[in-house]
Amino acid sequence: MTQTVRLTAFSHAAGCGCKLSPADLRTVLGLVRGYGSVADPDLLIGFDTADDAAVYRLRDDLAIVVTTDFFTPIVDDPFDWGRIAATNALSDVYAMGGAPLLALNLVGWPREGLPFELLARVLDGGAAVATAAGCLIAGGHSIDDAEPKYGLAVVGTVDPARVLTNAGARPGDVLVLTKPLGLGVISTAVKRETAAPELLAIAVSVMTALNDTARDAALAVGVKAATDVTGFGLLGHLRELCVASGAGAVVHASAVPVIEGVRELIGAGMIAGGTQRNHAFVAEDVDFGDLALSEQLLLADAQTSGGLLLSVPPDRADRLLEECRTRGTLASAVIGEVTGSRPGPRITVKS
């Protein structure tokens, strides 16, 4: 079938940029009565640290990782959208140090607005990624929806003694990022039909790269703290890591890997609404110094299927970088360090 439909024209926001902002979530959860009020000693990771997934212990040597993620079209090719959405959903399991085992499709589809052949290609894309990850897709759920949406609910496994958590960072740790930034900027350009094909191809390759290599590198050197960088941007997810760990951080903006061509798109105004909300949310927790607004927005850019942000003791940093490069992660760059908590902004950005 010839592809003539622009899927991104059916979405109000692209990819993880359609997520509720951190401020919105904080408001909603503050209004929910009894949210997370049931205590269970086998719930190792729950909602309280805003981690990437829940972890529940089944026995001393086995726990399950449970997560879900779905979003509106980020590209126009249905197969690539399926691949990106599935990679993004599986990333939460990798961010906890786990291995995906089983998944269910989550689908919203305008049955009168888009042909089912396109949906079949979306599901094919998701299945291709799941197969590559060694994860079974065993069913799912679909609804008739005015706006197309796709993602996965995923169950994985992890050794309780080797769980990665955003609460494990310690002062003195080095921060390592394993994929470049700029995916929100490019997806905004796609939606506005201004993204060069070669730049879109790079973004798709980044968004469909599984984070299993970064997980393996982290576990190989004994990393304890990790989070994946998605819709809340690098600074938003770093903020969550700092809050959960009771720490602060310094980010060296010039060291953060960025997809080539993204800064030019920012200059042309390709800023997602989700990125602007991210920037507003982290503003009170970040000292940007004299960093240009365009660079601030880049650090807050709403990523889709981004890399892992790893916090590693300094004596293991070089080994982690080597493990990342050997295993084929896309960036594996030192971008900052963890500090002790202090009054004022939690995060300091240096040029």
N, C-alpha and C positions, 0 to 999 in steps of 0.2 A: 504494500500500500504506500502510495506517495504521501510524504509528510507535508501537509499544507496548513495545519492548525498550529497557531502559536499558543502553546499551553500557558506561557507566562502572562498572556493577555487575560487569562481567566483568574488570576490571583491578585489580591490587593497588595501583597508583599511577597518577596521571594525567599524560599528556603527558611532557614532559621530566623530570618528577619521578621517572620510573622508571629514569633513567640510573644507572649505577654512580657512586658519589661520586668526587671527585678523589682521595681517600685510597685508595679501592679500586683505582682505575686505577693509581695509583703502585705499589701493592703487586703487582698483576698484571704490569705491564710490567717490574718489577724481577726477576720470576721467569722471564720469557721469555728463552731463550737465543738470542743472535744477532739480536735484534729490531733492524731497521734498520741492519744491519751492512754492507750493500752500498753503497759510495759511487758516486755518479754526478753529475758536474758539471752536468748538465741538470736534476737534481732541485732546483729553486729553493727550495721549501718542503716539508719532510718532517715527521717526527714530533717532532723534537728541540725545537721551540719551542711545542708544543701549540697550533698555529694551527688555524684553522677548516677548512682543506682543504689538500690537497696540490696543488702547482703544478709542472708538468713542462714544460720548454722544448722545443718542436719545432724552432723556428728563431729567428733573432734578433728577429723581430717577432711571434712567436706562441707562446703557451704554453697548455696545457690545465689546467683546474682540476678536481679529482676529489674527490668527497665522498659521504657517505651518512648518512642519518638516518632513524630510524623509532621509533615509540613506541606505547604502549597508548592506548585511547580517553581523550580529555580532555573531550569533550562527548558527549551522547547522540544527537545528530543525526548520522547517518552521512555525509551530504554535507558538513556543516561539519567533521567530523573529517578527512575527506579533504582539504578545502581547507587546514585548519590544518597538517596534516602535510606537505603539499606545499610550502606557503609556508615552513615551517620548514627543510625540506631545501634549498630554493633559496637561502635566506639565507646559507648558508656560501659559496656562489659569489659573491654580492654583497659579502660581507665581505672577500673577496680582491680586489675591484675588477673581477670578471669578469662575463660574461654567460652564463647557462645555455643550453646547446645541446641536450642529449639526456639523457633520464632513463629509468630502469627502475623499475617498481613492485616493492616488497618487501612481501609479505603473509604474515601468520600468521593462520589462521582456524579456529575450532572447527567443523568441518563438521557435527558432530552437535548443536551447541549453538545456532548462530545461522543464520538463513536466508541463502541466497546473495544474495537480493534486497538485503539490507543491504550486503553486500560490494560489489555492483554500484554502489550509491549512494556508497560510500566512494571507489571508483575514479573515478566521475563527478566527485566533488569535486576529487580530485587532478588530473584531466585539465583541469577548468575553470581551475584556477590555472596549470597548465603552459601552457595555451593563451594566457592573459593575459600570461604572461611570455615568450612566443615560444619556448618550449621544447617539443621533441617527446618524447612518451612512446612508446617503441618496443618495449615488451614488459615482462618482469619475471620474478619467481619467487614461488611460493607454497608454503606448507607447512600441513599440518593441525596446529593448535596449540590448546592448551587456553585460551590467553589471546589475544584478537585484537590484532594489531599491524599497522601500516601506515606506510609511508614511501617514500622514493625513493633510488636511487643516481643521482647527477647528474654529468654532464660539462659543463664550460663552457669558455669561451675568455677569454684575457686577454693584453694586451700586457705582455711581461716587464718593460718599463720603467715600467709603471704598476701593478704589483702592490701591493695594500694588505696589510700584515702586522702582526701583533701585536708584532713586534720593532722597529718603526720609531718608537716614542715617544721624545721627547727632553725633558730637563729644561727647564721653562719653557712647554711645550705646555699648551694648554687642553683639557679633556676635555668632549666634547659627547655627549649621549645623545639618540637619535631616536625612542624610544617610551617610554611611561610604564611603571612597575613595578606589580606586583600580580597578575600573571596566575596565578602559582602559588597564591596565596591564593584567588582566585576559582575555579580548577579544583578545589581542595580542597572548597570550599563546594558546587560542583556535585555532586561525588561523594557528599557528605553530604546532598544534597537541601535545602540551605539558601540557595542563591544566588537572588536576585531575578531574574526574567526580563530586566528592563531592564539589570541589571549584567552578566548573561551575554551579552546582545546587544552591549554595549560591548566585552567581552573578545574575543568572536568577531571583531568588526570590527578590533580591534588585531592579533590573531593572524593574520588573513588579509590584512593590509596588506603588500604586497611591500616589501622593502628596496632596491629598485632606485632609488627616489628619493634615499635617503640615499647610496647608492653614487655616483650621478650628481653630487650636491652635493659629495661628498668629492673626486672626481676633478676637478671644475671648479675647485677652489681649490688643488689640489696636495697634498692630504692624503696622508701616507705610512703612517700607522698606524691600524689598525682591528681590531675584533673584534665578533662579534655576542653579544648577551646572551641566553643560553638556560638550560640546566639547572643550571649552576653558580652562577647568580645574578650580580648586578652585581659584587659584591666578588670572587667567584671568578674571573670572566673578567677583571676588572681586575688581579687578582693575576697571572694568566697573562701579561697584557700587560706588567706591571712586571718580572716575572722574565725574559721574553724580551728586553726592552729594557734590562735592567740599570738599572732606575730605581725610583723610589718614586712615591707619589701622595698627594694630599689630596682628600678628597671632602667637599663641603658638603651634609650630609643634607637641609637645608631646601630646597635647590635642585633636588633629584632629583624629577622628575615622577612622580606616583602617581595611579592611577585612583581617582576619587572613590568612597568607600564601602569601600575596601579596608581602611583602618585600623580601621573598625568590625568587619570580619570577623576581623581579627587579634585584636582584643579578645575576640571570641567563640570564639577557639581554632582558627581555620581555618589551621593551620600544617602544611604538607606535611612528611612525613618527609625528603624530599630537601632541603628548606629547612633543617631542623635539622642534617642532615649537612653541608650547605654552611657553616653558621655555625660548627660545630665545627671544620671543616677550616681556615677562614681565621682563626680566633681568634688564633693565634700570630703572624700576619702583619699584624694590624689593631689599632691603638690606637683604641678606641671612645670614650675619654674618659668623659663622663658621659651618653652617649646611652642612652636607655631601651632595654631589651631588645626591646620590640616594634618599635622603629625599626631596631635591629640586624638583626632577623629579616627585616624588609622589604628591607633592602639585600642580604640573602642569599637572598631569595625565588627559588625555582627557576622561572625563566621558560620559557615555550614560545613560540617564534616571536617573540622580543623584538626590540628595535631594535639598531642599530649603536652601538657606543661608539667615537668618533672622537677621535684625538689630533692637534691642529692647532696650528701655531705661533701665538702670540698676535696677531701682526699680520694673521692671516688669519681669526681667529675670527669677527669680525662679518660678514665676507663669507660664511663657511660657514653661519652662522645664517640669513642672508638667502637663500642658495641653498636651504637646507633648507625654509624657509617657502614660498618661491616654488614649489618642486617638490612640496609637500604632505606632507612628513614629519609624523608625529603629535606629536612633542614638541620636538625641536631646542632643547634646553636646555643651558646651561653648568652642569656639576655639580662641577667641580674642576679641578685642574691636576697636571701631572707634575712631580716633584721629582727631585733627584739621589738616588742610592742612599746609604744610611746605616745604621749599626748599629741593631738593634732592628726593630720592625714596619715593613714596607714601606709600609703604607697608614695614614694618619691620617684619622679621620672627625671632622669638626667639625659641631656642631649647626646 
